[in-house]
Amino acid sequence: MTGSVAGMESNVVRRRPFGRNPLVGEKGMDTRRRILAAALDVFGEESYAETRVEQIADRAGCSRPALYQYFSSKEDVFWALATELGARMVAHADSLGPVTPDDEGVERLRDWVRDFMELHEQWAPVFHAFPSASRGAASQAGGSGAISSRTGRALLEAFGVPRDDAAKRLARVLVMVLIRCSFYAEAAPAGLSHEPLVKGLALLVHRTLAGPIEGVNVVRRATRPKAVEVVAPVEVEPLEELGPRAERTRRKLLEAGATVLPSRGYHDTRVDDIAEAAGVSHGTFYRYFDSKDDFFRALATIASARLVELLDRLRFDGSREELRAWMTEWFATYEADGGVISTWQDMRTSPELREFSQAIAVDCFTRLEALLAKRDFGQDQVDASMLLALVERAPYGVFTLGFMSRSQAIEASVTIVRRGFLGLED
């Protein structure tokens, strides 16, 4: 993997006070490359929060003092990797040439999406660790927003779309969908081809930015697909009934968790953080929940019931105003539940909790698939994955990343659904 990180190496110097000559020679450059390659491997095996400098040094075959000649901390190593990834993402964005309103344009876009997914797979540990690493590192993390904007601008330029504010936001949400779908592809079973998702993303972007074009990005089905069997909601044990006072305390803890989780993430959230936000003691938390996993399960149970009920009310045969009203309610529910849907998709804790989280995601997925099956074009399973990415990432971009306002993200999401998923001239 060393070749993957051998990039931005000009003018690399040792950190003070290491050595009389701070300039790094070829031997030192090789050591630095080994450290970065080792870190990429370790971040892929351990959660970012649990990774230690000693693990990176051991994997690189060097001592901790040797590592500290080049990097001040685990965080410093990570941001060196993130900087290299950022440069590669910019180069990828700029590689997209003009996208024409025909089959050739779709194919060019398809190649570009495929290349992005390959880049994501190669640098998956950095993508996964980024949310944890960026908390408390606003100056470094801000670069991700600039890269996302740059990629969005590249899309608009490729399609010849005027770069007004609405178009920029539309492209930026599409980029978030692309990134999220790359996570889905990475999590797919070994041996499963990514090509259907690559093609689906290319068609989605093409329909959204070029408009629906019969025979090009809207190919009608010869036969109707089989009806989709919607999965019944996950059966869970109801929360224990409590007296009024105890119920108020438990509710305070759950509401505090919904506030803390988006800002800290599941792995970095401590029981003490939740208790402090709720204004109760550490011991009080354990009167109601056995562990942080138990707490998250309770929170996800409540949130998933609301989200599934809301998805059951989603309709694609209404007006733009009706879809906007639904999307507004979806964003409000997402905000109230602390982005639990984002957390459960990234769950890497106990097998039991991971299985529970995946079951909730399937609940949402099958409902979206059943809705999309009513169209007369598209691949329903692929498009349901992309739609799930949209309804999860668009509010995440508002409430966690701060990329745009709620109303701006809602308007962009409505346009993508109607034009990109439904093929409507809108």
N, C-alpha and C positions, 0 to 999 in steps of 0.2 A: 504493500500500500504506500510505500515511500514515494513512488512516483506521483501519487495523488496529491501530495502536499508540497512538492518541490516547485514552488512558484515565486512568490514575491520575496526574493532573497537579496535584493540589492542593498548595499550599505548596512548590512546586519552587523551589529557590534555587541560585545559582551557587556553585561550590566556591571556597574560599579559595585564593589571595588575589585572585581575579578580581573587579575592580570594587569601587567604594565601596558601591554598593547591591546587596546579594546577591539581592534579590527579582527574579524573572524576569517580564518583561512579555510581551505577546503576540508580539512579534518573537522574543524569546528562546525562548518556548514553541514557536514554529514551527520554529526551528532545532533544538531538542531533538527534536521529532517527526520532522524530516527525518533526524536522526542515527539514531534508532531504526529508522525505516523502511529506511534505507540498510543498517544492520547486519543487519536481517532478510533483505534481499536478498543481501548478501555471505556471510552464514553459509549461505545456501542454495546458493551457488556454490562456495565453498571449504570445506575441512575447517576445523573450529574451530581446530585447532592451527596451521594455516598462515595464518589470517586475521590481518592487521595493522591497527593503528589507522589508518594512512595510507589504506588501502583504504576504510575506513568513511567517513573524512573526505572523501576524493575523491568517493565516491558521493553523499554528502550535500551536496556543493557548498560545503564550508566548510573552514577551515584546521584543522590539528591543535590550535593554541592555542584555537580556538573550541570544538572538541570537548571539550578539557580543562576548559572552564568548567563543563561539566555532568557529565562522567564522568572518573574517574581513570585508566581503563584499558579495554582490550577486555573484560576480565572484568566490570568495572562496567557496561558497556553490556549485556553478555549478561544479567546478573542483573536489570537493569531490565526487559528483555524477558520474562525468566522470571517475574518478579513479576506483570507484566500478564497473562501467560498463566495463571498460577495463579489470579488473580482470576476470569478468564473460565471456568476449569474448575470453580471452586467455584459460580459462578452457574449453569453448565450442570447440575452435579450437583443443585443445589437446585430446578431447574426440573421435575424428574420428579415428577409427581403420583402418586396411588395406582394401582397396577397390579393389575387384577382378574384372576381365574382364568378368563378367557374371551377370545374373539377381540379384543374391544375393548382388553383389557389388553395383548395381544401387539402391537397396532397402536400403542398409546401408547409401549410400549418401543421399537418399531421407529423411531418418530419421534425418540426420544431418542438412540438409537444413531446414526442418520443425522446428527443435529445434531453429535454428538461427532466423527464422521468429517470433517465439514466444518470444525470447529474445528481438528482435527489437520492437515488439508490446509493451512489458512491459516497455521498456526504450525509447519509441518513443520521449518523450519530450527532452531527452538529445541528441538524434540523430538530431532532428530538430534544436535545439538551438546551436549545435556545430559550424556551420559555423560562426555565429555571435560572439559566445564566444571566438573563436580561433583567431579572428582578433586582433592583438596587443598582443597576448599571445603565441608567437612562442614556448617558452620553454615547456609550458604545452601541446600545440597542437601537438608538435612533437611526443608525445606518440602514437597518432592515426596512424601515419605512421608505427611505430614499430609493432603495433597490426595487421595492415593490412598485413605487411610482415610475421608476425608470422602465421597468418591464411593461407596465401599463401603457406608457407613452410609446414604446416600441410597437405595441399592438396597434395603437391608433395610427401611427405613421404608416405601418404596413398596409392598413386598410384605406388610408387616405381620409380618415375621419377627422374633421376639425377638432382641435384639442381644447374645447371649452370645458368648463368645470364639470358639467354633468357627464360628459364623455369620459373625462379622466377618472371620475368616481366609478363609472360603469366598468371601465377597463381594470381598475384596481380590484374591484370585487371579483371579476373574472380571474385575475391572477391569484387571489386567495382561494378560489375554487380549484384552480390548477394545482396549487401547492397541497391542499388538503387531499385531493384525489391521488396525488403522488404518495401520500402516507397510506391510503387505501391499497394502492398497488403493491407497496412494500409489504403490507400485512397479509396479502393474498397467499393462499396455499402454494407451496413450491411447485413449479412446473406449469402453473396457470398463466396463460398468455396475457400480457398487458394490452395487446393490440386493440381489443374491443373498447377498452377505456380510452386509449390514445385516440382512436377514431371518433369516439363519442365526444371527447373534449374538443377536438378539432372542429367537429360539426357544430357543437354548442357555441363556440367562440365565433365561428363563421356566420351562423344565423343571427347572433346577437349584433355583430358589428357590420356585417354586409347586408343584413336583412334576410328574411326567408326567401329562398330561390328554388322554385320547383325543379326537381330533377338533379339539383346540385347539392344543396344542404337539406332539402326536404324531399325524401324519396318515399313515396306512398307504399304501404304494404299491400301485397296481393291478397293476403288472407288475414283475418283477425287473429291475434294471439289467444292462447287459452286464458281463461279467467284466472287472476292471481288470488291465491288463498291468503287472506290477511291473517297474520298470526294473532292469536288471542293475547291480550296484555299479560305480562309476566305476573304470575301469581305470587304474592308475597304475604307473609304474616303481618297482620295489622299491628300497629304500635300498641303497646300495652296501655290500657285505659288508666288514666291517672285522675287524681282530684284536681279541682280548678287551679289551686296554687301551684302544684307540681307541673300541671300541663302548661301553665304560663312560663315556668322556668325552662321546661324542655323546648317550648316554642322559641324562647329567647336564644337558646343555644343553636337551634336549627337556623334561625334567621342570621345569627352571627356567622355560622359556617358558610351560608350563602354569600355573605359579604367578604369573608376572608379568603375563600378558595380561589376566586378569580385573580386576586392580587398576589397570592403566594404560591398557588398551585398545590396539588394534593401532596406531593412528596415533601415540600418545604413547609407545609402547614403543621404546626404542633398543636397538641391538645391545649397547651397553655395559651396559644394565640386565640383559639376559639373561646376558651373560658374568659380571657381578658376582654375580648370584644363583646361578650354577653354580660360582662359585669358580675361574674360569679367566680367561685374558687375552683382550683384544679380538682379538688375532691368532689365538688358538686357535679362536675362533668360525669364522673364515674358512677354517680347514683343513677344516671339515666342511660349511659352507653358503656359497653364493655371495653371499647377500643375506638381508635380513629376509624378503622374499617367499619365497625358497627355503626358509627355515627354517619359515615358517608352512605352506607346502605340505606339508612333511614331517610337521609336527605334525598337520595336518588329515587327512592320509592315514591315520595311525595311529588317530586319534580316530574318523574316519568308519567305518573298518572295524569298530571295536568297537560303535559306535552302530547301524550297519545290522544287525550280527549280533544285537544285543539286540532291535531292532525285529522281526526275523524270529521271535523267540520270544514276542512279545506275543500274547496270546489274550484275546478278549472273552467267551468262553463259560464262564469259570471263576468261582470264588467271589471275594468281596471280599478275602479273605485272599491268594489267589493274585495278584490284581491289585496288592495292597499290596506283596507280595514283589517283583514285577516293578518297580514304581515305586521301591522302595528301591534296587534294583540300578541303575536308571536314574540316580537322583540321585548314587549313588556314582561311576558312570562319568562323569557330567557333572563332578563335582568333580575327579576324577583327571585329566581331560583339559582342565582349566582353562576350561571353558565355551567350547570352540572353536566349538560350534554357534552360540553368540551372536555370536562374532566373525565367522564366515563370512557370516552373514546381513547384517552391516553392512559388508561388504568394499567399499571404494572405492579400490582401488589399480590395478594393471595390469589391462587387459582379460583377459589370460590367466588371472590368478589369480581375477578375478571370475567368469569362466566356469566355472572349476574349482569354486569355492565354490557357485555356483548348481546345478551338476550334483550335488553332494553333497546339497543341500537337496531336489532332485527325488527322489533315492534314498529319502530319508526320507518324503517326501510320498506317493509312490506306494504305499509299504507301508502307510501309515495309511489311504489311500483304499481299498485292497483289503480291509482289515479292516472298514472301515465299510460297504462294499458288501454285507456279509453281513446287515445289518439289513434290516428291511422298512419303514423310514421314513427321511426325511432326504435331503439333497443331499450326496452323498459327497465331491465335490471341495471344496465350501464347508466341510463339516464337517472334512475332512482339514486344511484350512488352519487352522481353529480349534484342532484337536487338536495340530498342530505348534506353534502358538503356546503352548498349554498346557505341553507337555513341554519347551519351550525356556525359557519365562518363569518357570515355577514354581521351578525350581532357581536361575535367575538372581536371583529375588527373595530366595532364601536366601543364596547364596554371594557375591553382589556387592552387593545392596541391603540385606541384613540385615533384611528386613521381618518374618521369622518364622523359627522353628527348622525344621530339616530334617523332623522328624517331623510338625510341624504342617502344613507344605506338602504332604507326602506324603498325609496324611489328607484335606486339602482337594482335592487332585488326584484321588484315588481317588473321592471323592464326585462330583466334576464329571464324571468319565468315566462312572461307572455311571448317575447320574441324568440328566446333561445330554446325554451322547453316546449312551447305550444305552437311555435311557427306562425305567430300572428303578426300582421303588419301593424305595428303599434307606435 
